[in-house]
Amino acid sequence: MKTKRMLANFLSDESGATAVEYGLMVALIAAVMVVAVKTLGGTVNTAFETVNTKITGTTP
């Protein structure tokens, strides 16, 4: 009887599932951030180079 109750408690415990869900959300957010940085990185770098050129009058 005790084993049956322990098995039922184990099967109804969802705390591990919640941790996995949070882990998946963190991984998805990190992937979106990597894609955003790769996409916008070149544009931001060009903008900084343009500002640097206008301030110093020389090209890097």
PyMOL Python script that loads the backbone (N, CA, C, O; Angstrom):
from pymol import cmd

cmd.read_pdbstr("""\
ATOM      1  N   MET A   1       0.810  -1.190   0.000  1.00  0.00           N
ATOM      2  CA  MET A   1       0.000   0.000   0.000  1.00  0.00           C
ATOM      3  C   MET A   1       0.861   1.265   0.000  1.00  0.00           C
ATOM      4  O   MET A   1       0.578   2.228  -0.713  1.00  0.00           O
ATOM      5  N   LYS A   2       1.915   1.240   0.815  1.00  0.00           N
ATOM      6  CA  LYS A   2       2.798   2.398   0.900  1.00  0.00           C
ATOM      7  C   LYS A   2       3.507   2.635  -0.442  1.00  0.00           C
ATOM      8  O   LYS A   2       3.678   3.779  -0.863  1.00  0.00           O
ATOM      9  N   THR A   3       3.912   1.568  -1.099  1.00  0.00           N
ATOM     10  CA  THR A   3       4.583   1.686  -2.387  1.00  0.00           C
ATOM     11  C   THR A   3       3.655   2.282  -3.426  1.00  0.00           C
ATOM     12  O   THR A   3       4.074   3.089  -4.256  1.00  0.00           O
ATOM     13  N   LYS A   4       2.398   1.883  -3.378  1.00  0.00           N
ATOM     14  CA  LYS A   4       1.418   2.404  -4.329  1.00  0.00           C
ATOM     15  C   LYS A   4       1.234   3.910  -4.138  1.00  0.00           C
ATOM     16  O   LYS A   4       1.138   4.661  -5.108  1.00  0.00           O
ATOM     17  N   ARG A   5       1.185   4.338  -2.876  1.00  0.00           N
ATOM     18  CA  ARG A   5       1.021   5.765  -2.580  1.00  0.00           C
ATOM     19  C   ARG A   5       2.268   6.550  -3.013  1.00  0.00           C
ATOM     20  O   ARG A   5       2.149   7.651  -3.549  1.00  0.00           O
ATOM     21  N   MET A   6       3.444   5.995  -2.786  1.00  0.00           N
ATOM     22  CA  MET A   6       4.686   6.660  -3.202  1.00  0.00           C
ATOM     23  C   MET A   6       4.744   6.790  -4.721  1.00  0.00           C
ATOM     24  O   MET A   6       5.167   7.824  -5.237  1.00  0.00           O
ATOM     25  N   LEU A   7       4.326   5.758  -5.435  1.00  0.00           N
ATOM     26  CA  LEU A   7       4.311   5.805  -6.893  1.00  0.00           C
ATOM     27  C   LEU A   7       3.321   6.851  -7.388  1.00  0.00           C
ATOM     28  O   LEU A   7       3.613   7.583  -8.334  1.00  0.00           O
ATOM     29  N   ALA A   8       2.152   6.927  -6.757  1.00  0.00           N
ATOM     30  CA  ALA A   8       1.150   7.926  -7.141  1.00  0.00           C
ATOM     31  C   ALA A   8       1.675   9.334  -6.904  1.00  0.00           C
ATOM     32  O   ALA A   8       1.485  10.220  -7.737  1.00  0.00           O
ATOM     33  N   ASN A   9       2.340   9.543  -5.758  1.00  0.00           N
ATOM     34  CA  ASN A   9       2.921  10.859  -5.470  1.00  0.00           C
ATOM     35  C   ASN A   9       4.007  11.215  -6.484  1.00  0.00           C
ATOM     36  O   ASN A   9       4.101  12.360  -6.925  1.00  0.00           O
ATOM     37  N   PHE A  10       4.816  10.239  -6.845  1.00  0.00           N
ATOM     38  CA  PHE A  10       5.887  10.481  -7.808  1.00  0.00           C
ATOM     39  C   PHE A  10       5.321  10.863  -9.166  1.00  0.00           C
ATOM     40  O   PHE A  10       5.817  11.789  -9.808  1.00  0.00           O
ATOM     41  N   LEU A  11       4.288  10.158  -9.606  1.00  0.00           N
ATOM     42  CA  LEU A  11       3.704  10.430 -10.925  1.00  0.00           C
ATOM     43  C   LEU A  11       2.943  11.752 -10.967  1.00  0.00           C
ATOM     44  O   LEU A  11       2.820  12.355 -12.033  1.00  0.00           O
ATOM     45  N   SER A  12       2.435  12.206  -9.834  1.00  0.00           N
ATOM     46  CA  SER A  12       1.678  13.461  -9.821  1.00  0.00           C
ATOM     47  C   SER A  12       2.574  14.679  -9.566  1.00  0.00           C
ATOM     48  O   SER A  12       2.114  15.814  -9.690  1.00  0.00           O
ATOM     49  N   ASP A  13       3.830  14.461  -9.216  1.00  0.00           N
ATOM     50  CA  ASP A  13       4.753  15.567  -8.947  1.00  0.00           C
ATOM     51  C   ASP A  13       5.160  16.216 -10.261  1.00  0.00           C
ATOM     52  O   ASP A  13       5.714  15.552 -11.137  1.00  0.00           O
ATOM     53  N   GLU A  14       4.886  17.522 -10.404  1.00  0.00           N
ATOM     54  CA  GLU A  14       5.182  18.235 -11.650  1.00  0.00           C
ATOM     55  C   GLU A  14       6.284  19.271 -11.488  1.00  0.00           C
ATOM     56  O   GLU A  14       6.476  20.089 -12.387  1.00  0.00           O
ATOM     57  N   SER A  15       7.007  19.270 -10.391  1.00  0.00           N
ATOM     58  CA  SER A  15       8.040  20.284 -10.177  1.00  0.00           C
ATOM     59  C   SER A  15       9.175  20.144 -11.180  1.00  0.00           C
ATOM     60  O   SER A  15       9.742  21.152 -11.602  1.00  0.00           O
ATOM     61  N   GLY A  16       9.518  18.937 -11.570  1.00  0.00           N
ATOM     62  CA  GLY A  16      10.558  18.748 -12.572  1.00  0.00           C
ATOM     63  C   GLY A  16      10.139  19.252 -13.932  1.00  0.00           C
ATOM     64  O   GLY A  16      10.951  19.811 -14.669  1.00  0.00           O
ATOM     65  N   ALA A  17       8.868  19.058 -14.274  1.00  0.00           N
ATOM     66  CA  ALA A  17       8.355  19.543 -15.551  1.00  0.00           C
ATOM     67  C   ALA A  17       8.426  21.064 -15.609  1.00  0.00           C
ATOM     68  O   ALA A  17       8.739  21.630 -16.656  1.00  0.00           O
ATOM     69  N   THR A  18       8.141  21.721 -14.503  1.00  0.00           N
ATOM     70  CA  THR A  18       8.205  23.178 -14.463  1.00  0.00           C
ATOM     71  C   THR A  18       9.637  23.651 -14.694  1.00  0.00           C
ATOM     72  O   THR A  18       9.858  24.619 -15.421  1.00  0.00           O
ATOM     73  N   ALA A  19      10.598  22.987 -14.091  1.00  0.00           N
ATOM     74  CA  ALA A  19      11.994  23.363 -14.274  1.00  0.00           C
ATOM     75  C   ALA A  19      12.411  23.193 -15.731  1.00  0.00           C
ATOM     76  O   ALA A  19      13.141  24.022 -16.273  1.00  0.00           O
ATOM     77  N   VAL A  20      11.955  22.135 -16.354  1.00  0.00           N
ATOM     78  CA  VAL A  20      12.281  21.915 -17.768  1.00  0.00           C
ATOM     79  C   VAL A  20      11.649  22.997 -18.626  1.00  0.00           C
ATOM     80  O   VAL A  20      12.277  23.488 -19.564  1.00  0.00           O
ATOM     81  N   GLU A  21      10.420  23.372 -18.321  1.00  0.00           N
ATOM     82  CA  GLU A  21       9.759  24.441 -19.086  1.00  0.00           C
ATOM     83  C   GLU A  21      10.523  25.761 -18.958  1.00  0.00           C
ATOM     84  O   GLU A  21      10.717  26.463 -19.951  1.00  0.00           O
ATOM     85  N   TYR A  22      10.953  26.095 -17.756  1.00  0.00           N
ATOM     86  CA  TYR A  22      11.733  27.317 -17.568  1.00  0.00           C
ATOM     87  C   TYR A  22      13.057  27.234 -18.323  1.00  0.00           C
ATOM     88  O   TYR A  22      13.502  28.222 -18.907  1.00  0.00           O
ATOM     89  N   GLY A  23      13.674  26.084 -18.312  1.00  0.00           N
ATOM     90  CA  GLY A  23      14.916  25.902 -19.052  1.00  0.00           C
ATOM     91  C   GLY A  23      14.723  26.103 -20.545  1.00  0.00           C
ATOM     92  O   GLY A  23      15.554  26.725 -21.207  1.00  0.00           O
ATOM     93  N   LEU A  24      13.625  25.576 -21.075  1.00  0.00           N
ATOM     94  CA  LEU A  24      13.333  25.763 -22.506  1.00  0.00           C
ATOM     95  C   LEU A  24      13.075  27.224 -22.834  1.00  0.00           C
ATOM     96  O   LEU A  24      13.502  27.706 -23.883  1.00  0.00           O
ATOM     97  N   MET A  25      12.377  27.940 -21.946  1.00  0.00           N
ATOM     98  CA  MET A  25      12.130  29.360 -22.190  1.00  0.00           C
ATOM     99  C   MET A  25      13.430  30.151 -22.191  1.00  0.00           C
ATOM    100  O   MET A  25      13.622  31.026 -23.035  1.00  0.00           O
ATOM    101  N   VAL A  26      14.324  29.853 -21.256  1.00  0.00           N
ATOM    102  CA  VAL A  26      15.613  30.550 -21.194  1.00  0.00           C
ATOM    103  C   VAL A  26      16.420  30.269 -22.462  1.00  0.00           C
ATOM    104  O   VAL A  26      17.049  31.173 -23.012  1.00  0.00           O
ATOM    105  N   ALA A  27      16.403  29.022 -22.923  1.00  0.00           N
ATOM    106  CA  ALA A  27      17.131  28.672 -24.149  1.00  0.00           C
ATOM    107  C   ALA A  27      16.554  29.406 -25.348  1.00  0.00           C
ATOM    108  O   ALA A  27      17.305  29.874 -26.204  1.00  0.00           O
ATOM    109  N   LEU A  28      15.236  29.514 -25.424  1.00  0.00           N
ATOM    110  CA  LEU A  28      14.603  30.220 -26.540  1.00  0.00           C
ATOM    111  C   LEU A  28      14.941  31.704 -26.513  1.00  0.00           C
ATOM    112  O   LEU A  28      15.227  32.296 -27.554  1.00  0.00           O
ATOM    113  N   ILE A  29      14.911  32.302 -25.337  1.00  0.00           N
ATOM    114  CA  ILE A  29      15.267  33.722 -25.217  1.00  0.00           C
ATOM    115  C   ILE A  29      16.717  33.947 -25.616  1.00  0.00           C
ATOM    116  O   ILE A  29      17.025  34.926 -26.296  1.00  0.00           O
ATOM    117  N   ALA A  30      17.609  33.057 -25.204  1.00  0.00           N
ATOM    118  CA  ALA A  30      19.022  33.182 -25.570  1.00  0.00           C
ATOM    119  C   ALA A  30      19.202  33.059 -27.075  1.00  0.00           C
ATOM    120  O   ALA A  30      19.992  33.794 -27.667  1.00  0.00           O
ATOM    121  N   ALA A  31      18.476  32.139 -27.699  1.00  0.00           N
ATOM    122  CA  ALA A  31      18.579  31.978 -29.155  1.00  0.00           C
ATOM    123  C   ALA A  31      18.091  33.224 -29.880  1.00  0.00           C
ATOM    124  O   ALA A  31      18.701  33.646 -30.863  1.00  0.00           O
ATOM    125  N   VAL A  32      17.009  33.813 -29.413  1.00  0.00           N
ATOM    126  CA  VAL A  32      16.497  35.048 -30.030  1.00  0.00           C
ATOM    127  C   VAL A  32      17.506  36.175 -29.865  1.00  0.00           C
ATOM    128  O   VAL A  32      17.701  36.970 -30.785  1.00  0.00           O
ATOM    129  N   MET A  33      18.148  36.252 -28.707  1.00  0.00           N
ATOM    130  CA  MET A  33      19.148  37.296 -28.490  1.00  0.00           C
ATOM    131  C   MET A  33      20.345  37.119 -29.416  1.00  0.00           C
ATOM    132  O   MET A  33      20.865  38.102 -29.943  1.00  0.00           O
ATOM    133  N   VAL A  34      20.788  35.887 -29.621  1.00  0.00           N
ATOM    134  CA  VAL A  34      21.917  35.632 -30.520  1.00  0.00           C
ATOM    135  C   VAL A  34      21.564  36.042 -31.937  1.00  0.00           C
ATOM    136  O   VAL A  34      22.366  36.681 -32.618  1.00  0.00           O
ATOM    137  N   VAL A  35      20.372  35.681 -32.386  1.00  0.00           N
ATOM    138  CA  VAL A  35      19.946  36.051 -33.750  1.00  0.00           C
ATOM    139  C   VAL A  35      19.860  37.568 -33.885  1.00  0.00           C
ATOM    140  O   VAL A  35      20.278  38.122 -34.901  1.00  0.00           O
ATOM    141  N   ALA A  36      19.322  38.246 -32.867  1.00  0.00           N
ATOM    142  CA  ALA A  36      19.203  39.704 -32.927  1.00  0.00           C
ATOM    143  C   ALA A  36      20.573  40.370 -32.983  1.00  0.00           C
ATOM    144  O   ALA A  36      20.775  41.310 -33.751  1.00  0.00           O
ATOM    145  N   VAL A  37      21.504  39.892 -32.182  1.00  0.00           N
ATOM    146  CA  VAL A  37      22.841  40.487 -32.171  1.00  0.00           C
ATOM    147  C   VAL A  37      23.539  40.248 -33.504  1.00  0.00           C
ATOM    148  O   VAL A  37      24.189  41.147 -34.038  1.00  0.00           O
ATOM    149  N   LYS A  38      23.403  39.033 -34.043  1.00  0.00           N
ATOM    150  CA  LYS A  38      24.036  38.758 -35.336  1.00  0.00           C
ATOM    151  C   LYS A  38      23.421  39.606 -36.440  1.00  0.00           C
ATOM    152  O   LYS A  38      24.130  40.074 -37.331  1.00  0.00           O
ATOM    153  N   THR A  39      22.102  39.808 -36.388  1.00  0.00           N
ATOM    154  CA  THR A  39      21.417  40.581 -37.416  1.00  0.00           C
ATOM    155  C   THR A  39      21.753  42.064 -37.316  1.00  0.00           C
ATOM    156  O   THR A  39      22.033  42.709 -38.326  1.00  0.00           O
ATOM    157  N   LEU A  40      21.726  42.597 -36.116  1.00  0.00           N
ATOM    158  CA  LEU A  40      21.933  44.032 -35.934  1.00  0.00           C
ATOM    159  C   LEU A  40      23.392  44.410 -35.727  1.00  0.00           C
ATOM    160  O   LEU A  40      23.730  45.592 -35.783  1.00  0.00           O
ATOM    161  N   GLY A  41      24.252  43.447 -35.492  1.00  0.00           N
ATOM    162  CA  GLY A  41      25.646  43.739 -35.193  1.00  0.00           C
ATOM    163  C   GLY A  41      26.349  44.522 -36.287  1.00  0.00           C
ATOM    164  O   GLY A  41      27.044  45.497 -36.002  1.00  0.00           O
ATOM    165  N   GLY A  42      26.180  44.115 -37.517  1.00  0.00           N
ATOM    166  CA  GLY A  42      26.820  44.811 -38.630  1.00  0.00           C
ATOM    167  C   GLY A  42      26.305  46.226 -38.794  1.00  0.00           C
ATOM    168  O   GLY A  42      27.078  47.143 -39.069  1.00  0.00           O
ATOM    169  N   THR A  43      25.018  46.406 -38.630  1.00  0.00           N
ATOM    170  CA  THR A  43      24.418  47.735 -38.765  1.00  0.00           C
ATOM    171  C   THR A  43      24.919  48.676 -37.681  1.00  0.00           C
ATOM    172  O   THR A  43      25.245  49.830 -37.960  1.00  0.00           O
ATOM    173  N   VAL A  44      24.980  48.195 -36.462  1.00  0.00           N
ATOM    174  CA  VAL A  44      25.462  49.027 -35.355  1.00  0.00           C
ATOM    175  C   VAL A  44      26.936  49.351 -35.551  1.00  0.00           C
ATOM    176  O   VAL A  44      27.354  50.482 -35.304  1.00  0.00           O
ATOM    177  N   ASN A  45      27.724  48.388 -35.987  1.00  0.00           N
ATOM    178  CA  ASN A  45      29.147  48.626 -36.227  1.00  0.00           C
ATOM    179  C   ASN A  45      29.340  49.691 -37.311  1.00  0.00           C
ATOM    180  O   ASN A  45      30.183  50.577 -37.168  1.00  0.00           O
ATOM    181  N   THR A  46      28.575  49.606 -38.372  1.00  0.00           N
ATOM    182  CA  THR A  46      28.658  50.611 -39.443  1.00  0.00           C
ATOM    183  C   THR A  46      28.288  51.991 -38.921  1.00  0.00           C
ATOM    184  O   THR A  46      28.929  52.981 -39.274  1.00  0.00           O
ATOM    185  N   ALA A  47      27.272  52.063 -38.094  1.00  0.00           N
ATOM    186  CA  ALA A  47      26.862  53.356 -37.535  1.00  0.00           C
ATOM    187  C   ALA A  47      27.970  53.953 -36.676  1.00  0.00           C
ATOM    188  O   ALA A  47      28.249  55.148 -36.776  1.00  0.00           O
ATOM    189  N   PHE A  48      28.608  53.138 -35.831  1.00  0.00           N
ATOM    190  CA  PHE A  48      29.699  53.641 -35.002  1.00  0.00           C
ATOM    191  C   PHE A  48      30.893  54.070 -35.853  1.00  0.00           C
ATOM    192  O   PHE A  48      31.542  55.070 -35.546  1.00  0.00           O
ATOM    193  N   GLU A  49      31.186  53.332 -36.908  1.00  0.00           N
ATOM    194  CA  GLU A  49      32.286  53.725 -37.790  1.00  0.00           C
ATOM    195  C   GLU A  49      31.981  55.042 -38.486  1.00  0.00           C
ATOM    196  O   GLU A  49      32.877  55.869 -38.659  1.00  0.00           O
ATOM    197  N   THR A  50      30.737  55.251 -38.887  1.00  0.00           N
ATOM    198  CA  THR A  50      30.341  56.507 -39.531  1.00  0.00           C
ATOM    199  C   THR A  50      30.505  57.671 -38.560  1.00  0.00           C
ATOM    200  O   THR A  50      31.034  58.719 -38.931  1.00  0.00           O
ATOM    201  N   VAL A  51      30.060  57.496 -37.333  1.00  0.00           N
ATOM    202  CA  VAL A  51      30.197  58.552 -36.330  1.00  0.00           C
ATOM    203  C   VAL A  51      31.674  58.829 -36.056  1.00  0.00           C
ATOM    204  O   VAL A  51      32.081  59.986 -35.952  1.00  0.00           O
ATOM    205  N   ASN A  52      32.471  57.775 -35.941  1.00  0.00           N
ATOM    206  CA  ASN A  52      33.898  57.934 -35.696  1.00  0.00           C
ATOM    207  C   ASN A  52      34.566  58.692 -36.838  1.00  0.00           C
ATOM    208  O   ASN A  52      35.406  59.561 -36.604  1.00  0.00           O
ATOM    209  N   THR A  53      34.197  58.366 -38.059  1.00  0.00           N
ATOM    210  CA  THR A  53      34.770  59.049 -39.219  1.00  0.00           C
ATOM    211  C   THR A  53      34.412  60.531 -39.219  1.00  0.00           C
ATOM    212  O   THR A  53      35.253  61.380 -39.518  1.00  0.00           O
ATOM    213  N   LYS A  54      33.172  60.836 -38.885  1.00  0.00           N
ATOM    214  CA  LYS A  54      32.752  62.245 -38.878  1.00  0.00           C
ATOM    215  C   LYS A  54      33.412  63.029 -37.743  1.00  0.00           C
ATOM    216  O   LYS A  54      33.691  64.220 -37.886  1.00  0.00           O
ATOM    217  N   ILE A  55      33.660  62.356 -36.614  1.00  0.00           N
ATOM    218  CA  ILE A  55      34.300  63.057 -35.491  1.00  0.00           C
ATOM    219  C   ILE A  55      35.786  63.258 -35.746  1.00  0.00           C
ATOM    220  O   ILE A  55      36.305  64.358 -35.555  1.00  0.00           O
ATOM    221  N   THR A  56      36.475  62.208 -36.177  1.00  0.00           N
ATOM    222  CA  THR A  56      37.929  62.304 -36.332  1.00  0.00           C
ATOM    223  C   THR A  56      38.352  62.752 -37.720  1.00  0.00           C
ATOM    224  O   THR A  56      39.465  63.249 -37.889  1.00  0.00           O
ATOM    225  N   GLY A  57      37.512  62.593 -38.692  1.00  0.00           N
ATOM    226  CA  GLY A  57      37.861  62.995 -40.057  1.00  0.00           C
ATOM    227  C   GLY A  57      38.702  61.956 -40.773  1.00  0.00           C
ATOM    228  O   GLY A  57      39.166  62.210 -41.885  1.00  0.00           O
ATOM    229  N   THR A  58      38.914  60.790 -40.171  1.00  0.00           N
ATOM    230  CA  THR A  58      39.694  59.731 -40.816  1.00  0.00           C
ATOM    231  C   THR A  58      38.886  58.440 -40.815  1.00  0.00           C
ATOM    232  O   THR A  58      38.000  58.256 -39.981  1.00  0.00           O
ATOM    233  N   THR A  59      39.187  57.567 -41.730  1.00  0.00           N
ATOM    234  CA  THR A  59      38.518  56.277 -41.771  1.00  0.00           C
ATOM    235  C   THR A  59      39.331  55.273 -40.966  1.00  0.00           C
ATOM    236  O   THR A  59      40.561  55.319 -40.978  1.00  0.00           O
ATOM    237  N   PRO A  60      38.659  54.374 -40.273  1.00  0.00           N
ATOM    238  CA  PRO A  60      39.405  53.393 -39.449  1.00  0.00           C
ATOM    239  C   PRO A  60      40.154  52.394 -40.297  1.00  0.00           C
ATOM    240  O   PRO A  60      40.825  51.511 -39.763  1.00  0.00           O
TER     241      PRO A  60
END
""", "prot")
cmd.dss("prot")
cmd.show_as("cartoon", "prot")
cmd.util.cbc("prot")
cmd.orient("prot")
